[in-house]
Amino acid sequence: MSTPATQHLDDDGARDADTPYEDGARPLYSAAVVNIGGTSGRVWAEGGPSLPTASPFDTDRPTGSNGSSEVGADPEQLLGMAWSTCLNATLEVVLAEAGIEARCTVRVDVDLHREPSGAGYRFVPRAVAAVEGMSPDQARPHVAAAHARCPISKLLTGVPGAPAHPPVQVAEFSAPAPR
């Protein structure tokens, strides 16, 4: 298989992070994530964490590979974790730029729907963000600015069949207990 020269892939098929894109931009950071076995396997970030995967349709959440007690994560959970983390981090930056020091929470729900044609599935994600010490009306412009800047929010805007911009609601702050 030949690879177009503009992709600049290395011998393992990974993109060469030191080679700029066609527009001349160089990535600030690159992550390589590998999955084997789909939703009955394992996913890992090269040089980072590794976890078992699971299907949302499994009623008995499979434990991790090799009989470990790890619970597998499904794609909906992984997407929700990524978006809630990215949107929360972006909201913290937006608040800091406005001179506001406050804790934030972002909850993401990801629904799985069958495509109307019956062939395949699609995700419908929604987020709820809150800023400590702010009413929803006070937090709304900061959340909107964060949503407009968040890389995953931007990525999700191109999902066919999804809303033009996945909704982000604003709620009263209530610090959840970490797990």
Salt bridges, closest charged atoms under 4 A:
GLU70 OE1 - ARG42 NH2 3.09
ASP74 OD2 - ARG61 NH2 2.51
GLU97 OE1 - ARG149 NH1 2.70
ASP109 OD1 - ARG107 NH2 2.96
ASP111 OD2 - ARG126 NH1 2.66
GLU132 OE1 - ARG103 NE 3.25
ASP137 OD1 - ARG140 NH1 2.61
